[in-house]
Amino acid sequence: MKSEFLRGKLRRIRALVRKESFEIMRDPSSIAIGVVMPLVLILLFGYALSLDVKRVPVAIVLEDPSPAASELAAGFRLSPYFAAVPLVSMPQAEDLMQARKVDGIVRIPGDFARRLALGNAQIQFLLYGADANRARIILGYAQGAVGAWAARSAVSGGAVPNGPVNVVSRMWFNEANDSHYYLVPGLIVMVMTLIGAFLTAMVMAREWERGTLEALFVTPVRADEILLGKTLPYFALGLVGLGLCFLGAEFLFHVPFRGSLVVLAGASVLYLLVALGIGLLISSWAKNQLVASQLTMVATYLPAMMLSGFIFDLRSMPPVVRGIASIFPARYFVSLLQTVFLDGDIWNVILPNAAMMAGMALVLMLLSLVATRKRLG
């Protein structure tokens, strides 16, 4: 009797999965969100979005024709971070700054060589500070160019303005100092959110609008079978999106992967279950595609973009905002992915984040089961 009951349940679930798979194949929007959108996001975020600042236009005002000053100016001209504009007067440079044609001015004063010999040489940096973050990055690059010049001068036996101490730095986990190394892993979160929550919410809300679910309610199909039959195809579609993102990270952007594929797959499955649960819960409550799409955007996509650590560091946010961010699952998935990609299987980071996602997945699936129970309306 029990085995016959299980066979009947599996048969009904298989029929629902088959029906939903055919619906996905016939629906261009599902294919677009599930397959085309991950490819577009990989190319868009990978190539267009970068927090690295390169080829910054700066005016180099060389008022001292000495060899030391010329060598320092050459360091800016040869740097890949600067597009140097050589000038001889400050008024010209200021005009370019006001016209927003340069982002900074490097002024090497006329007494540079004399003061260098005395040990108190000075260089003036003027930066366009409307974008404070960009200005700080440019300032760091300029200081690095001066430090490189000082190191070369020390090796060649010249005067060194900053003393004999040489700083040897190393950047852990991102030796290339490339923002794509942590942006691309975060992109997986965006793709899984789109497929899991947004697509599921839209499809289920459309079923409510068309009355298809009410038609299923008069059949022997149970609520848990409807839930599984509707979500399994989108679960598989989410895994396809995960595979596309991983291949893009490895072969297009050469992001190092230091963890294990098992951990990556397990964490992605947990987050996909959370996203599916959110999509089902929203669509069961809204029952309207427009309302469901708006709620899903506010509840999942925007927090995944702004409050997950994908772009902005959560540690720099006020405590209240960090507390709000802790209720969104994307915050835990981003932390876990960046650790697995760049650092490896660090279990004291992986386990707490995975446990939070597992708890959220369980609660959301139970709530979705209650909300999608066999009822009319």
N, C-alpha and C positions, 0 to 999 in steps of 0.2 A: 504493500500500500504506500509506504513511504517512498520507495524507489519510483513508483509510478507517478507520485506527486512531483518528485524532483525532475523526472523526465518531462513531464508536462510543463513545468516552470522553465526548464532550459529550452524547450521547443518554442514557447511563447517569446522568450527573450531573444532567441535566434531569429525568429520571424521579425520582431521589432527592429533588431540591429540591421537585418537585411533591408527592410523597408527604409530605415533612416539612411543607410548607405546609398541606396538608390536616389533618395531625395538630395543628398549632398552632391552626387555626381550630376544630377540634373539642374542643380541650382548654381548659376554662375557666381553669385555673391559668396556662397560658402567656399567655392574653390578659390575665389579671389582673396578672401580673408585667410584661408587656411594654407594656401601655397604661394600665391603671388605676393601677398602682403609681407610674409617673412623675407622673401627675396628683396623686395623694395626697401624694407627697413634695414636689412643688412647693408645694402649699397648706400642708402641715404645716411644712416648713422655712422657707418664705417668710414665713408669717404668724405661726407659733407660736414659731420659734426666732429669737431676736435677742439680740445681745450689747450692745445699747444699753440704758442704764438711764434710764427716764423716770418721771415722777410719783412720785419718791421721797418717802415721808412723813418730814418733818423737823419737829421742834419748834423754834419761834422764840421764845426767851426774851428779851423786850425789857424790860430793866431801866432803860433810859434813855429818857425821853419826848421827847428833843430832836428837832428836825426832821431832823438828819443821821442819827441812829439810826433814825428812822421810815422815812426814804427807803431806807436799807440793808435794813431788814426787808421793805419793799415789793418790793425787787428779788428776794428769794427767793419772795415770794408770787406775783409775776407771771411767774416763770420756768416754762417748760414742763417743766423737769426736776425740779421739786419740787412736792410737795403739802404746803404749809405748814400747821402747826398752831400758831396764836399762843397763847403762854402768858406768864405774868408771874413765875413762880418756877421755880427749878431743881429742887426736889423733885418737882413735877408732871412735869417733863420726864424726870427719871430714872425715875420710875414707868412712864411710857409706854415708855421704852427697855427696861426690864427685862421689861415685858409684851410686847415685840416689836411694839409698835404704831407705833413710829417707828424709822427706821434711823439717825437722826442728830439732834444737838442743836446749834443755832446760838445761842450766848449772846452778847448785846450788853450788856456790863456797864454799871453805873450811871454810871461816870465816863468813858464813851466820848467824849462831846462835849468834855469838858475835856481829855482826853488827845489828842484829835484836834487841838485848837487848839495843843497843845504839840508835835505832830508825832510822837507815839509811841502812837497808839491801838492797841488790841488787841481781837481778837474770838476767842472760844473755839469750836472745833469738837470735838464728841464724836461718834464714829462707832461703830456696831455692827460690830466687826471679825471676827466669825466667818467671814464670807466676805471674805477679804482683797482679792480682785480687785474685788468690788462696792464695798468701802469706798474703795479707791483711786479708782475712777471717781467716786463721790459727792464725795470730797474735791476732785477736779479740777473738778467742777461748782460746788462751793461757792466755790472760789478764783476761778473764772470769774465768778460772780455778784458777788463783792467787786470784782474788777477792772472789771466793767462799771459798778458804782456809782462807783468812783474816777474812771473816765473821764467819766461824766456830771457828777460834782462838779467836775472840772477844766474842763469846757466852760462850766459855769455860774459859774465863778469861786470856787467853794468850796475848802475845805481838802482837800488830797490827802495821805493818809497814806503813800503809797508813793513820793513824789517825782514829778518832772515827766516821767519817762520813760514813754512809751506804747508798748506792744508791739503790732505789727500782724502777725498770723499768717495763714498760708494753708496749707491741707492739700492736697497734690498727690494727684491720681488719685482722690480720694474727697472732693470738696468738700463734699458733704452730710453727711459724717461719719456715714454710715449703714452698719451692719454687713451689711445685705443685699447691699451692693455686692460683697462678697467671699464671702458665704455662698452666694448663688444660683449663681454660676459653679461653686463647689465641688459644688453639688448635681448638676451634670451628671456628675461623677465617680461619685457614688453610684448614679445611675440606670444609667449605662453598666456599672458593676460588677455590679449586680443582673441586668441583662439578659444581659450577655456571659458572666460567669462563673457566677453562681448558677443561672440558668435552663438554660444549656447543660449544666452538671454534673448537674443533676437529671434532665434529659431523657435524656442519654446513659447515666446510671446506670440509669434505668428501662428503657432498651433492653437493657442487659446483664441486668437481672433477668428480663425477659420472654423472653430468648433470641432477640430479633429480630435482633441483630447476628450471632449464630451462624448464623441462617438466611441472612443476606446473604453470609456467608463461603463458602457452597457455591455461590454464583453467580459469574459472571465479573467481578463488581464488584471493583475494586482498593481498597486501603486509602486512597489519596489521594482517590479518587472518593467513598468513604464520608465522609471528612472534609469535603470540599467540600459534598457534598449535605446533610450534617447542619448545617453551620455557616452556609451562605449565608442561609437563612431567618431565623436569629437575628441575623445581621449586619444584614439589612434591618429587623428589629424594633428593633434598637439604634439605627438611624438615625431611626426613628420617635420613639423616646424622646428622642433628641437634639433633634429638631425641636420636640417639646412643651416641653422645658426652655428652649430658646432663645426660643420665643414667650412663655412665662411670664416669663422674665427681662426681655424687652422691653416687654410690654404689661401685665403684672400688677404688676411691681415697678420698672419703668422703670430698670433697671440700664444704665448707659451701655455701648455697644459701640464701641470705638475701633479695633479691628483689622479684619481682612478675613475675610469668610466662607470664603474658600478656605483660609486658615490654620486657622480653627476646624474646618472639615470634615476637613482632612487630619490634624490632631492627633487628632480624635475617632476617625477611622478607625484610626489606629495604636493608640490605647488599646483600641478595641473588639477589634482583632485580638489584643492581649495578653490581654484578659479572656477571649475565646473560647479561646485557647490554654490558659490556666489551667484553665478549666472542663473542657475536653476531657481534659487531663492528669490532673486529679483524678478524673474519672469513670472513666477507663480504668484507673486504679490501684485505686479503691475498689470499683466495680461494685455499689454499694449506695446507694440514695437517701438513707438516713439518714446514713450515713458521709460520703457526698459533700457533703451539705448542711452538715454540721458542719465538714468540712475547708475548704469554700469560704468559710464565714463567717469562720473563723479566718485564712485565707490572703489574703482579698481585702477583705471588707466591713469588718471591724474595723480593719485597717490603713488603709483608705481614710477611715475616720471619725477615727481617733486619731493616725495617724502620717503624714498627708499634708500638713498645713498647712491643712486644710479648716476646722478650728475652732481648733486650738492652734498657735501659732507655733513652728516647728521650731527657730528660733534660740535660744529660751529653754530648750531641752531639753539634757540632758547629752550630751557627744560620743558616748558609747556608744549612746544612743538614736537620735541623728541618724544614726549609722552603720547601725543596724538599719533605720531608715526608708528609707535609700537603696536597699535591695534591693527595695522595693515600688514598682510602676509608678505607683500613684496619686499618689505624692509628686511625680513629674515632670509628670503631667497637670494637677494642681491649680495648680502654679506657672505652667505655660504658659497655662492658661485665665484665671487672674486677670490675667496680663500682657496677653493679647489683649483681654479685656473692658475693663480699666480703664486700660491704658497704651497699647495699640496694638501694632503689629508691631515689637517690639523683638527684632531677630534674634539678638543675643548672649544672649538668654534663651530664645528659641524653638528655635533650632537645637540647642543641647546637650540640652535636654529631649526634643525630637523624636528625636534620634539615640539616646538611651537607650531610648526606647519602641520605636523601630524594631529595635534590637538584641534587646530582650527578645521582641518579637513573632516575629522570625525564629527565635530559639532555642526558644521555646515551641511554635511550629508544627512545627518539626522533631522535637522530642521527642514531641509529640502524634501525629505521623505514625508514629513508631516504635512508640509505645504502642498505636496503633489499627491496627497492621498486621494483615494477613489471617491470623488464627490462631483457633483454638478455645480457649475458656476465658479 
